[in-house]
Amino acid sequence: MTKILVIEDDPTVRTLITKLLKAEGFDVISGTNGQTGIQLAQAHDPDLIICDIMMPEFDGYEVLVQLRQNPITARIPFIFLSAKADRTDLRQGMELGADDYLTKPFKRTELLGAIAARLEKHTAITQPYIDEMRRAAQNLNQLAYRDPLTNLANRIAFHHTLQEALKAQQMVAVLCVNLDGFKAINSHLGYLAGDLLLQAVADRLSHGFSKHCAIARLGSDEFSLLLSDVANQRQVVEVVQQMLHTLSEPYDLDGQWVQVQARIGIALYPNDGDSPDGLLNQAHTATRYIKTQRGNRYQFYTLEMDLLEAERQLVHNRLNTALDHQQFQIHYQPQVNLVSGRIIGAEALLRWFEPELGWISPARFIPIAEETGLIVSIGQWVLKTACAQAKQWHTRNGMPLRISVNLSARQFRQQNFVEMVAEVLQQTELDPDLLVLELTETCVMEDVETTIVTLKQLQSMGVHISVDDFGTGYSSLNYLKRFPINTLKIDQSFIQDIMVDTNDAAIAKAIIAMAQSLQLKVIAEGVETAEQLAFLRQNGCYAMQGFFFSQPIPGEDFEQLLLADKRL
C-alpha cells in the first residue's frame, strides 16, 4: 500500500486531505508542523510527501531543505501546498527540489492527478535503481553462501543446512573429503590445473550424489557432504565407497591427465556430536587420522581419536621450544660397504628427549614439524650439527666418512636453501664431498624442473645427492636420468620381506640393476637378517644399513665403532 505523509498545520485542511486519500486506498500519516513532519518522514519512509508551505516556526521550505540533505529521505517525491499563487513562490519551491506545487483551494482531481503523476515518475526513475539493488543483493547472497570457484555451498551455507537437518532428530552423517597430493598438482602443473581439478571434483560430487547429499566446499581441497535420515552405518559405507571410486577416476585437466585419491572422515549424529561445529570437527579429526594409517581411505570418528589429537597438540606445544631448550640429539646409523664390510658413512637421524614426555618417536613429531614449518629451523640445526660431527671425526681420527642428512620437502623448497648449505659447510669446514643430502622420491618429483636446477647447484659445490625411500614414489625413469644424483636407497618396506615375497625381491633386483646401468650406487635400508644381507650381496648392492649391523647410536658410541674397526 502506498504511504503518504501529509504535513499541514491547519487541522481542517489536514483532516480533509487525510480522509480523501484514505478513501482512495492510500495509507496516510500526518504531522501538525514542520518539525514533526521531518521526524515522521525519517521514521516511516513514506512514498510521497504533501507539505504546506506557510507554517509557523518551521515552514515547508525548511522541511524540504532538511529532507533533501538526508540520504534516506532525499529521494521521496515532494508536493507543496500553498494559499498563494505567486510565481516567485513556485520558483523558490522548485529550486529547492520540490516535485510539484498545488494552490489552495484545489480540486480532488487536481490532488489525485498530482499524486499519480509524481508516483509514476518516481517509479520510472527509481525502478532501474531498485532492480540494480536487487541484483546486487542476489550477488551478495551468492558471495555470502556460495563458493565462487565451484559454485557449491560454502562453509556458512553448509553450517546452516546441517543445523536445520539436526532439528529433525534423525541420524545423519557428516563427511569430510580431502584430496591426497593436491599440493603436488599445484606445484607440478600450476594453480590453474589445481582449480580445474577442484571444479572437476565438485562436478562429480554434484552429479553423482546431490540427490542424496548436501555438498559444500569448505576451503582449499576440503569438501563436506551431509547425508540426512541415515538408516545405519552400512548405508554410509556404501555411499562412501562409491564416492571414493568416483573420485579416483582419472581427470583431464586441459589435456593433462592426473589421478588422485580421496580421504573421507565420517561423523554421525547423534553418536558423535549434536552441533554443526562439533560434527564437522569430529569428521576433520577422522580425516587427519587416516593419514596415520596405511591403506585406509575412509574412517568413522571414534573417541580414541580425540586422545590422539590431544596428544598431538601436546607434542606440538612442546615442539615449539624443543630447539631452544636443546632437547634434540642426533644418532648415527652406520652405512657399511657390502664388499669390504667396513663402515663407509653414517646417516644422521634426529632424536628428541622431552624431560616430561621422555623419548618421542620421529614418526610422531616430524609430521607436526613439517606442517608447522618448524622443520626448517630444526633441519638447519641437524645439518650444522651433523657436519660439525663429521668434521670432528675426520680431524680426530683421519677417517673421511660421508655423513647423510635427510631433507624435508619444505626445507628443500626454501629460496635460500643452497646458500644455507654453503654457509654451513663454510662454518664447519667440512669437505663438501663428505656431505650427502637425502631427499625422498616424492620430494624430488615435485616441481621437477626446479628440483633439477637446485640439485645441479648443490652438485657443483661438490655435495652428493641421495634419493631416499626409492621404489615408493613411482618416479619415471625418464625423469630419474635427468636428476644429478649419486645414490639410490631401497626403502626398507621392500627389504623386510625380501626372502618371502617374490615381488619385493624382484623390485629390489630391478632397482639395483637400474642403478648400475645409470652408474648410481645403491644402499639398502632396514637390513636385519643374514639372509637379507646375503641376497643383497649376491645381487650387487653397494652398501647397507640396519639393525643387523647397528641401530642408530649417539656420536660417541659411533666413534667407538670406528676405532674398533667393526666390520660385517
C-alpha positions in Angstrom: 0.0 0.0 0.0 1.3 3.4 -1.0 2.2 5.5 2.1 1.7 9.3 2.0 2.8 11.8 4.6 0.7 15.0 5.0 2.3 17.9 6.8 -0.3 20.6 7.4 -0.8 22.9 10.4 -4.5 23.7 9.6 -6.5 20.9 11.2 -9.5 21.3 8.8 -7.3 21.0 5.7 -5.3 18.2 7.2 -8.4 16.2 8.1 -10.0 16.7 4.6 -6.8 15.6 2.8 -6.4 12.6 5.1 -10.0 11.4 4.5 -9.8 11.9 0.8 -6.6 9.9 0.5 -7.7 7.1 2.7 -10.9 6.8 0.7 -8.6 6.3 -2.4 -6.8 3.4 -0.6 -3.7 5.2 0.5 -2.0 4.6 3.8 -1.9 8.1 5.4 0.2 9.5 8.2 0.0 13.2 9.2 2.1 15.8 11.0 0.9 19.1 12.5 4.1 21.1 12.0 7.3 21.1 10.1 9.5 19.6 12.8 7.1 16.7 13.4 6.8 16.2 9.7 10.6 15.7 9.4 10.6 13.2 12.2 7.7 11.2 10.7 9.4 11.2 7.2 12.6 9.8 8.7 10.8 7.2 10.8 8.2 5.9 8.3 10.0 6.4 4.9 6.8 7.4 3.0 6.3 7.0 -0.7 5.3 10.6 -1.1 5.0 13.8 1.0 2.4 16.6 0.8 3.5 19.7 2.7 2.0 23.1 3.4 4.5 26.0 2.9 3.2 28.5 5.3 3.6 27.1 8.8 4.8 28.8 11.9 8.4 28.5 13.1 9.3 25.7 10.6 7.9 26.4 7.2 7.6 24.0 4.2 10.8 25.3 2.6 12.8 24.4 5.6 11.2 21.0 5.7 12.2 20.3 2.1 15.8 21.5 2.7 16.1 19.2 5.7 14.7 16.2 3.9 16.8 16.7 0.8 20.0 16.8 2.9 19.2 13.4 4.4 20.2 10.4 2.1 17.3 8.4 3.5 14.6 11.0 2.6 16.2 12.8 -0.3 14.5 10.7 -3.0 10.9 11.0 -1.7 8.6 12.8 -4.1 7.5 16.2 -2.5 4.4 18.3 -3.3 3.9 21.8 -1.9 0.6 23.2 -0.8 0.1 27.0 -0.6 -2.7 29.6 -0.5 -0.5 31.9 -2.5 -0.2 31.6 -6.3 2.8 33.8 -6.7 5.2 32.7 -9.4 8.1 33.7 -7.1 6.9 31.1 -4.5 6.6 28.5 -7.2 10.1 29.1 -8.5 11.6 29.0 -5.0 9.9 25.7 -4.2 11.1 24.1 -7.5 14.6 25.4 -7.0 14.7 23.7 -3.6 13.8 20.4 -5.2 10.0 20.2 -5.0 8.3 17.9 -7.5 5.0 19.7 -7.8 3.0 22.7 -6.4 -0.7 22.9 -5.7 -2.5 26.1 -4.8 -5.3 26.1 -2.2 -8.1 25.6 -2.7 -7.6 22.7 -5.1 -10.0 20.1 -6.6 -9.9 16.5 -5.6 -8.9 15.5 -9.2 -6.0 18.0 -9.1 -4.6 16.5 -5.9 -5.0 12.9 -7.1 -3.6 13.8 -10.5 -0.6 15.4 -9.0 0.0 12.4 -6.7 -0.4 9.9 -9.6 2.0 11.9 -11.8 4.6 12.1 -9.0 4.4 8.4 -8.1 4.6 7.3 -11.7 7.6 9.5 -12.5 9.3 8.4 -9.3 8.8 4.7 -10.2 10.2 5.3 -13.7 13.3 6.9 -12.2 13.9 4.6 -9.3 12.9 1.2 -10.8 16.3 0.7 -12.5 17.9 1.6 -9.2 15.7 -0.9 -7.4 16.4 -3.6 -10.0 20.1 -2.9 -9.6 19.9 -3.1 -5.9 18.0 -6.4 -6.2 20.7 -7.8 -8.5 23.4 -6.5 -6.1 21.6 -8.3 -3.2 21.5 -11.5 -5.2 25.2 -11.2 -6.0 25.9 -10.5 -2.3 23.9 -13.6 -1.4 25.9 -15.6 -3.9 29.2 -14.3 -2.4 28.0 -15.0 1.1 26.7 -18.5 0.6 28.3 -20.0 -2.5 31.9 -21.0 -3.2 32.9 -18.8 -6.2 35.2 -21.4 -7.8 32.9 -24.5 -7.7 29.5 -22.8 -7.2 28.9 -25.3 -4.3 27.6 -24.2 -1.0 30.3 -22.7 1.2 31.0 -23.2 4.9 28.3 -20.7 6.1 25.6 -22.3 4.0 26.6 -25.8 4.9 26.6 -24.9 8.6 23.0 -23.6 8.2 21.9 -26.7 6.3 23.4 -29.0 8.9 21.7 -27.0 11.7 18.3 -27.5 10.0 19.0 -31.2 9.5 19.7 -31.7 13.2 16.3 -30.3 14.1 14.6 -33.4 12.6 16.5 -35.5 15.2 17.2 -38.3 12.7 20.5 -40.0 12.2 22.7 -38.0 9.8 26.3 -38.5 8.6 28.8 -35.6 8.0 31.6 -36.5 5.6 34.8 -34.5 5.3 36.6 -35.2 1.9 40.3 -34.3 1.3 42.4 -35.0 -1.8 45.8 -36.6 -1.5 48.5 -34.9 -3.5 46.6 -31.7 -4.2 49.6 -29.5 -3.3 51.7 -31.5 -5.7 49.2 -30.8 -8.5 49.6 -27.0 -7.8 53.4 -27.4 -7.8 53.7 -29.6 -10.8 51.0 -28.3 -13.1 50.2 -24.9 -11.8 47.4 -23.3 -9.8 45.1 -23.2 -12.9 45.3 -27.0 -13.1 44.6 -27.2 -9.3 41.4 -25.0 -9.8 40.3 -27.2 -12.7 40.7 -30.3 -10.5 38.6 -28.8 -7.7 35.9 -27.9 -10.3 36.0 -31.4 -11.7 35.7 -33.0 -8.2 32.8 -30.6 -7.4 31.2 -31.6 -10.7 31.5 -35.4 -9.9 30.1 -34.9 -6.4 27.2 -32.8 -7.7 26.2 -35.2 -10.5 26.7 -38.4 -8.5 25.5 -37.6 -5.0 23.5 -34.3 -4.9 20.2 -36.3 -4.9 21.1 -37.8 -1.5 23.6 -35.3 0.0 24.1 -31.6 0.6 27.5 -30.8 -0.8 29.8 -27.9 0.1 33.4 -26.8 -0.4 34.9 -25.6 2.8 38.2 -24.4 1.5 41.4 -25.5 -0.4 40.9 -29.2 -1.3 38.3 -29.8 1.5 34.8 -30.8 0.7 32.0 -31.7 3.0 28.8 -33.7 2.5 25.7 -34.2 4.6 23.7 -37.5 4.4 20.3 -36.9 6.0 18.0 -39.5 7.6 20.6 -42.3 7.5 19.4 -45.8 8.4 22.7 -47.3 9.6 26.5 -47.2 9.1 26.3 -49.8 6.3 24.3 -47.3 4.2 27.0 -44.6 4.8 29.8 -47.1 3.9 28.1 -47.9 0.6 27.9 -44.2 -0.3 31.4 -43.5 0.8 32.9 -46.5 -1.2 31.0 -45.3 -4.3 32.3 -41.8 -3.7 35.9 -43.0 -3.4 35.6 -44.9 -6.6 34.1 -42.0 -8.5 36.7 -39.5 -7.3 39.6 -41.9 -8.1 38.9 -42.0 -11.9 41.5 -40.0 -13.9 40.9 -36.3 -14.5 41.5 -34.4 -17.8 43.0 -31.0 -16.7 43.1 -29.2 -20.0 44.9 -32.0 -21.8 46.9 -33.2 -18.8 45.6 -36.4 -17.2 46.0 -36.9 -13.4 44.7 -39.3 -10.8 44.2 -38.5 -7.2 42.9 -40.4 -4.2 40.4 -39.0 -1.6 40.3 -39.5 2.2 36.9 -39.3 3.8 36.4 -38.8 7.5 32.9 -39.5 8.9 31.0 -38.3 12.0 27.5 -39.4 12.9 24.7 -37.6 14.7 23.7 -38.2 17.5 26.6 -40.6 18.3 29.5 -38.2 17.7 28.0 -34.8 18.4 24.9 -32.7 18.5 26.0 -29.4 16.9 27.3 -28.5 13.4 30.7 -27.4 14.6 31.1 -30.5 16.8 30.2 -32.9 13.9 32.5 -31.1 11.4 35.3 -31.1 13.9 34.9 -34.9 14.5 34.8 -35.5 10.8 38.0 -33.5 10.3 39.6 -35.4 13.1 38.8 -38.7 11.4 40.2 -37.4 8.1 43.5 -36.5 9.8 43.6 -39.9 11.5 43.5 -41.6 8.0 46.9 -40.0 7.3 48.5 -42.1 10.0 47.0 -45.4 8.7 48.3 -47.4 5.7 45.6 -48.4 3.2 42.6 -46.8 4.8 40.7 -44.4 2.6 37.7 -43.7 5.0 37.3 -43.7 8.7 34.5 -43.2 11.2 35.2 -41.0 14.1 35.9 -42.6 17.5 36.6 -41.2 20.9 40.2 -42.6 20.8 41.0 -40.1 18.1 40.4 -37.3 20.5 43.0 -38.7 22.8 45.4 -39.0 19.8 44.5 -35.4 18.8 45.1 -34.2 22.4 48.5 -36.0 22.4 49.4 -34.5 19.1 48.6 -31.0 20.4 50.7 -31.6 23.4 53.6 -32.7 21.3 53.0 -29.6 19.1 53.2 -27.3 22.0 56.4 -28.8 23.4 58.0 -28.9 20.0 57.8 -25.1 19.7 60.5 -24.8 22.4 62.5 -28.0 22.0 65.2 -26.5 19.9 65.7 -23.5 22.2 65.9 -25.9 25.2 68.5 -28.1 23.4 66.3 -31.2 23.7 67.3 -32.6 20.3 70.0 -35.2 19.7 71.5 -36.8 16.7 72.1 -40.5 16.5 74.1 -42.0 13.7 73.4 -45.3 11.9 76.5 -46.8 10.2 76.4 -47.4 6.4 78.5 -50.5 5.5 80.1 -51.5 2.2 79.0 -54.9 1.2 82.3 -55.8 -0.4 84.8 -54.7 2.3 82.4 -55.0 5.2 83.7 -51.7 6.6 81.8 -48.6 7.7 81.9 -46.0 4.9 79.4 -43.5 6.2 76.6 -42.7 8.6 73.0 -41.4 8.4 72.2 -38.6 10.8 68.9 -39.3 12.5 67.1 -36.8 14.7 66.0 -37.8 18.2 64.0 -35.9 20.8 64.1 -36.3 24.5 61.4 -34.2 26.3 62.0 -34.1 30.1 58.4 -34.8 30.9 57.3 -36.9 28.0 60.6 -38.9 27.6 61.8 -40.1 24.1 59.3 -39.0 21.4 59.3 -41.0 18.2 60.3 -39.1 15.0 57.1 -40.6 13.5 55.1 -38.5 16.0 56.9 -35.2 15.8 58.4 -35.0 12.3 55.0 -34.7 10.6 54.0 -31.9 13.1 57.3 -30.1 12.4 56.5 -30.4 8.7 53.0 -29.0 9.0 54.0 -26.1 11.2 57.2 -25.1 9.4 59.4 -25.8 12.4 61.2 -28.4 10.3 63.1 -25.6 8.5 64.9 -24.4 11.6 65.2 -27.9 13.1 66.6 -29.2 9.8 69.2 -26.4 9.7 70.3 -27.4 13.2 70.6 -31.1 12.2 72.6 -30.2 9.1 75.0 -28.0 11.0 75.4 -30.4 13.9 76.0 -33.4 11.7 78.5 -31.6 9.5 80.4 -30.5 12.6 80.4 -34.1 13.9 81.7 -35.4 10.6 84.5 -32.8 10.6 85.4 -33.8 14.1 85.7 -37.5 13.2 87.8 -36.6 10.2 90.1 -34.3 12.2 90.4 -36.6 15.2 90.7 -40.0 13.6 91.7 -39.2 10.0 88.5 -41.0 8.8 86.8 -39.2 5.8 83.3 -40.7 6.4 80.4 -39.4 4.4 77.5 -38.0 6.5 74.0 -38.3 5.2 71.4 -35.8 6.2 67.7 -36.1 5.5 65.9 -33.1 3.9 62.2 -32.3 4.2 60.3 -31.1 1.1 59.6 -27.9 2.9 63.2 -27.3 3.8 64.4 -28.2 0.3 62.0 -25.6 -1.3 63.3 -22.7 0.8 64.6 -20.0 -1.6 67.9 -19.6 0.2 68.4 -23.4 0.7 71.6 -23.7 -1.4 73.1 -20.6 0.2 72.3 -22.1 3.6 74.1 -25.3 2.8 77.1 -23.4 1.5 77.2 -21.4 4.7 77.1 -24.5 6.9 79.9 -26.1 5.0 82.0 -23.0 5.4 81.3 -22.7 9.1 82.1 -26.3 9.9 84.9 -26.5 7.4 83.6 -29.9 6.2 84.7 -31.0 2.7 81.5 -30.9 0.5 82.5 -34.3 -0.8 81.7 -35.8 2.6 78.1 -34.4 2.7 75.2 -36.4 1.3 71.8 -34.8 1.2 68.9 -37.3 1.2 65.6 -36.4 -0.4 62.6 -38.7 -0.7 61.5 -39.9 -4.1 58.2 -38.0 -3.7 60.1 -34.8 -2.9 62.3 -34.9 -6.0 59.2 -35.5 -8.2 57.6 -32.3 -7.0 58.3 -29.4 -9.5 60.8 -31.4 -11.4 62.4 -28.5 -13.3 63.1 -26.5 -10.2 64.4 -29.6 -8.4 66.9 -30.3 -11.2 68.2 -26.7 -11.0 68.7 -26.9 -7.3 70.3 -30.3 -7.4 72.8 -29.1 -10.0 73.7 -26.1 -7.8 74.4 -28.5 -4.9 76.3 -30.9 -7.2 78.5 -28.0 -8.5 79.5 -27.4 -4.8 80.7 -31.0 -4.5 77.8 -32.2 -2.4 76.4 -35.7 -3.1 72.7 -36.4 -3.6 70.8 -39.5 -2.5 67.2 -40.4 -3.2 65.7 -42.0 -0.1 62.8 -44.5 0.1 63.2 -45.3 -3.5 60.6 -47.5 -5.0 57.7 -45.9 -3.1 57.2 -42.8 -5.2 56.6 -44.2 -8.7 59.1 -41.8 -10.3 59.6 -42.0 -14.1 62.9 -43.5 -15.3 62.9 -40.7 -17.9 63.0 -38.1 -15.1 65.4 -40.1 -13.0 68.0 -40.0 -15.8 67.8 -36.2 -15.6 68.4 -35.8 -11.9 72.1 -35.2 -10.9 72.1 -37.9 -8.1 74.7 -40.2 -6.8 72.8 -42.8 -4.7 69.5 -44.7 -4.5 68.3 -46.1 -1.2 66.0 -49.0 -1.4 63.1 -48.5 1.0 63.1 -50.9 4.0 59.5 -51.9 3.1 61.0 -53.9 0.2 63.8 -55.4 2.3 61.6 -56.6 5.2 60.0 -59.4 3.2 62.6 -59.8 0.5 63.2 -63.5 1.4 59.5 -64.5 1.3 57.8 -62.1 -1.1 58.9 -62.6 -4.7 57.5 -59.2 -5.7 59.7 -57.4 -3.1 62.7 -59.5 -4.3 62.0 -58.6 -7.9 61.7 -54.9 -7.1 65.0 -54.9 -5.2 66.8 -56.6 -8.0 65.3 -54.2 -10.5 66.4 -51.2 -8.5 69.9 -52.5 -8.2 70.2 -53.3 -11.9 68.7 -50.0 -12.9 71.1 -48.1 -10.6 74.1 -49.9 -12.0 73.0 -49.1 -15.6 72.8 -45.4 -14.5 76.2 -45.7 -12.7 74.5 -45.0 -9.3 75.3 -46.6 -6.0 72.6 -48.4 -4.1 72.2 -48.6 -0.3 69.6 -50.9 1.2 67.9 -49.7 4.4 66.4 -51.8 7.2 68.7 -54.9 6.8 68.0 -57.1 9.9 69.0 -60.7 8.9 71.9 -62.5 7.5 69.7 -63.9 4.7 68.7 -60.4 3.6 72.4 -59.4 3.6 73.3 -62.4 1.5 70.6 -61.6 -1.0 71.8 -58.0 -1.4 75.5 -59.1 -1.8 74.6 -61.7 -4.4 72.7 -59.1 -6.4 75.4 -56.5 -6.4 74.1 -54.0 -3.9 76.7 -51.4 -2.9 76.0 -50.9 0.8 73.6 -51.5 3.6 72.4 -50.1 6.9 70.2 -51.7 9.5 69.9 -53.4 12.9 71.9 -56.4 11.6 75.0 -54.3 11.9 73.9 -51.5 14.3 70.9 -49.4 15.3 71.3 -45.6 15.3 73.6 -44.7 18.2 75.0 -41.4 19.8 78.1 -39.9 18.2 80.4 -41.1 21.0 79.3 -44.7 20.5 79.6 -44.4 16.8 83.2 -43.2 17.2 83.9 -46.3 19.2 82.7 -48.5 16.3 85.2 -46.6 14.1 88.1 -47.0 16.5 87.3 -50.7 16.9 87.1 -51.1 13.1 83.9 -53.1 13.4 83.0 -55.0 10.2 80.3 -57.2 8.7 
